[in-house]
């Protein structure tokens, strides 16, 4: 059973990203001919023919702005896929358990100040969901950890945030 919940990019943030992304670039929609892009707006993979966009997103910067944290040099921005137009999010109001948990990922830990406290590579030990559960439990066993980011190993892209249960 999944104890932790992935958080998609907030709909209000998405609205802004669809105008100008965190690098100051305007949205450039494309038709995804093949499908399979990891969409951070609804935490699922795109279907062939959907209109998507690759935008620059600074998740820690946006979290810090809400919480008053100062991530300093840990602030970073990177590419994420989103629907080019507004979407209903993950299954309407239901947030998925652990999307994109089908490959090696990193679980990066952050303090309440927005500083990296370490991380862990999540590898397939026969059960990715169990491996993620263990990585999150290990991260949140440290009282200094305020949140974690799940990132792709291959490109380092932000996939989603997980907070304390």
N, C-alpha and C positions, 0 to 999 in steps of 0.2 A: 504494500500500500504506500502511495506517495505521500510523504509528510510535508514536502516543500512545494511551493507554487511559483512557477515562472511568471514574471510580470512583463507584459508587452510594453512597447513604447506607448506612453500616455496619449490618448486621442487629441488632447489640446496641443501637445508637442508635435504630433503628426501633422496637424493642420498647418503649423508654422513651417515644418520641414518641407511640406508640399509647395510652399511658396519660395522660401530661401532656406537652404540647409545651414548647418553649423559652420561651414567653411565659406558662407556667403554666396553660394552658387544657386542659381534658379533651377527648379525641377526640370528634368529632361525625361519625360515618359517614353517608354519603349514597349513594344509588344513582345512578351516572352514567348518565343517560338517553341522552345523545348520544354519549359517548365522545370521545376525543381529548385528554384531560388528560395532560400530561407527568409521568409517574410517576417519582419519584426513587429508589424502592426497586428497581425492575427496569429502569429506563432505557428505557422504551417508552411509547407512548401507550395510554391506557386504552381498553377496548372498551365499547361500550354495554352497560349492565346490570351492570357491575362495581361493587363496593362500594369507595368511595374516601373519603379525608378530606383536607381542606386544613388543614395544621398550620403552626405557626411554627417555623422551624428556624434555628439560628445556626451555620453551617458553620465559620466561622473561629474562633469561640469554642471549639467542640469540638476542632478541630485544635490550637489553642493549648493546651488542657488536656492533650493527649497529648504535646506537644512542649516545654512549658514557655515558650512564647512569650507575649508580652504585647501583644496588638493594640491596646490602649488604645481610642481613639476609633474605630478602624477596625472594632471589633466591631459586628456588626449582625445582625439576625434578620429573616427574611421568610417569606412564604408558599410552601409547596411541597405538591404533591400526592403522596400515598402510598396504597398499598392499605390499606384499613381493617383487614384481617386480614393475618397473616403470609403472605408470598409467597416463592417460591423464589429471587427475585433475577433478575438478567439471565441468561437461558438456562441456568439451573442454575449451573454453576461458570464459565461463559465470560462474561467481560466484553465488552460490545460495543465496537467501535472508537470511532465518534463519533456517538452518538445525538443526535437533535434538531438535526442539522447541515443543516437544510433551510430556514433562515431567517437573517436578520441576527441576529448575536449579538455580545456583547462578551466578550473574553478579558481578564480582570483579573489582573494579576500581584501576587504577595505575596512579601515577604522572609521570612527565617527568624524574624524578630521579629514577623511578622504585620502588617506595614505595607504599604500599597498602593504599588507601584512604577510604576504606570501601567497602561495597558491598550490595547486595540486593538479597533476595530470590524471584524468579519468580515462582508464583504458578498459577494454572489453575483457572481463574475467568470466565471460559466459552469460553475464546478465548486466547490461548497461544500467538499467534502472537501479539495481542494488548498488552498483559502483557509485552512481551519483548520490544516492541516499547516504552512503558512507562518507563521501567527500563533503557533503553539506553538513552532516552531523559532526564531522571532525572540525570543519570551519566554525560552526556556531557553538562548539564546546569552548572556544576561546571567547571570553566575555568582551574582549576588545573588538571583535568583528561585528560591524554594523550591517554589512551587506556583502554579497558576493556577485560577481559577474561570471557568467558562463561564456566562454569564447571558443571559437574554432581554432584548432591547432594549426591547420595549414596556412591560414591567412591572419590569424590573430583577431578576427572580426568579433565584435560584441554580438552575442546572440540574445541574451536576456539577463535580467537581474533576478536574484532571489533574496528575500529578506527573512529575518527570523520568523519561525512559525508562531 
